[in-house]
Amino acid sequence: MTSERPSQRALVIIPTYNELENLPLIVGRVHDALPDIHVLIVDDGSPDGTGKLADELSLADPDRIHVMHRTTKDGLGAAYLAGFAWGLNRQYSVLVEMDADGSHAPEQLHRLLDAVDAGADVAIGSRYVEGGSVRNWPVRRLLLSKTANTYSRLLLGVDIHDITAGYRAYRREVLEKIDLSAVDSKGYCFQIDLTWRAINNGFKVVEVPITFTERELGVSKMSGSNIREAMIKVAQWGIGGRLDRARGAQFQ
């Protein structure tokens, strides 16, 4: 008798803020791709009615679609942390991050889940490994993303090519072990933060190729403050890590 695969108890967490047009499309694509998977929509009080639509979707499909309403918009990281807590409390084995805007193809979600079933603790959907790609991004945005990833990889000394990627799957053991209460990163720095914590706790992080497609509907939430936060924190983590290793070497 074979043991149950972790992915058989997976939860896809989709944070939303003003994603009225995109939400039904992405949820429909998720269930077209993987009919049995559960979805948690975490809405940050969207003024455009996204939260109300999420409730309607859940009412029509209460077994597979769940909704969390938050009253404050305080960053992507906080929304995911709330979603992680919800999923862990309900005994999901794998928790997946996915954008609402369609940039993360649900049709490729099986790649992340297959990697977890094969032994990965964290599976990152990577744009910058062989087979990965980016569609419809302006050159400036692509250069910014690649520069941020190179900056992070060099300062942190890790062999992750798309450490800022937001399409990823975690085994519950990772989120239980790392100190989520200490995570205060807001924007895409949140992704670097959790990867860094997972690696430092000895977990296996793998990258699988995905195709990232720029949103067609709605407005991107990227801001200059997200970039500044990431630059400062990555530098702090990198320097701190080097100092810790140097101190450890002194006492060996």
Secondary structure as the mmCIF struct_conf table of DSSP 4:
data_model
#
loop_
_struct_conf.conf_type_id
_struct_conf.id
_struct_conf.beg_label_comp_id
_struct_conf.beg_label_asym_id
_struct_conf.beg_label_seq_id
_struct_conf.end_label_comp_id
_struct_conf.end_label_asym_id
_struct_conf.end_label_seq_id
HELX_LH_PP_P HELX_LH_PP_P1 THR A 2 ARG A 5
HELX_RH_3T_P HELX_RH_3T_P1 PRO A 6 ARG A 9
STRN STRN1 ALA A 10 THR A 16
BEND BEND1 TYR A 17 ASN A 18
TURN_TY1_P TURN_TY1_P1 LEU A 20 GLU A 21
HELX_RH_AL_P HELX_RH_AL_P1 ASN A 22 ALA A 33
TURN_TY1_P TURN_TY1_P2 PRO A 35 ASP A 36
STRN STRN2 HIS A 38 ASP A 43
TURN_TY1_P TURN_TY1_P3 PRO A 47 ASP A 48
BEND BEND2 GLY A 49 GLY A 49
HELX_RH_AL_P HELX_RH_AL_P2 THR A 50 ALA A 60
BEND BEND3 ASP A 61 ASP A 61
TURN_TY1_P TURN_TY1_P4 PRO A 62 ARG A 64
STRN STRN3 ILE A 65 HIS A 69
BEND BEND4 THR A 71 THR A 71
HELX_RH_AL_P HELX_RH_AL_P3 LEU A 76 ASN A 89
TURN_TY1_P TURN_TY1_P5 ARG A 90 GLN A 91
BEND BEND5 SER A 93 SER A 93
STRN STRN4 VAL A 94 GLU A 97
TURN_TY1_P TURN_TY1_P6 ALA A 100 ASP A 101
BEND BEND6 GLY A 102 SER A 103
STRN STRN5 HIS A 104 HIS A 104
HELX_RH_3T_P HELX_RH_3T_P2 PRO A 106 GLN A 108
HELX_RH_AL_P HELX_RH_AL_P4 LEU A 109 ASP A 117
TURN_TY1_P TURN_TY1_P7 ALA A 118 GLY A 119
BEND BEND7 ASP A 121 ASP A 121
STRN STRN6 VAL A 122 SER A 126
BEND BEND8 ARG A 127 VAL A 129
TURN_TY1_P TURN_TY1_P8 GLU A 130 GLY A 131
STRN STRN7 SER A 133 ARG A 135
BEND BEND9 ASN A 136 ASN A 136
HELX_RH_AL_P HELX_RH_AL_P5 VAL A 139 LEU A 156
TURN_TY1_P TURN_TY1_P9 GLY A 157 GLY A 157
TURN_TY1_P TURN_TY1_P10 HIS A 161 THR A 164
STRN STRN8 ARG A 168 ARG A 171
HELX_RH_AL_P HELX_RH_AL_P6 ARG A 172 LYS A 177
BEND BEND10 ILE A 178 ILE A 178
HELX_RH_3T_P HELX_RH_3T_P3 LEU A 180 ALA A 182
BEND BEND11 GLY A 187 GLY A 187
TURN_TY1_P TURN_TY1_P11 TYR A 188 TYR A 188
HELX_RH_AL_P HELX_RH_AL_P7 CYS A 189 ASN A 200
TURN_TY1_P TURN_TY1_P12 ASN A 201 GLY A 202
STRN STRN9 VAL A 205 PRO A 209
STRN STRN10 THR A 211 THR A 213
BEND BEND12 GLU A 216 GLY A 218
HELX_RH_AL_P HELX_RH_AL_P8 GLY A 224 GLN A 250
TURN_TY1_P TURN_TY1_P13 PHE A 251 PHE A 251
#
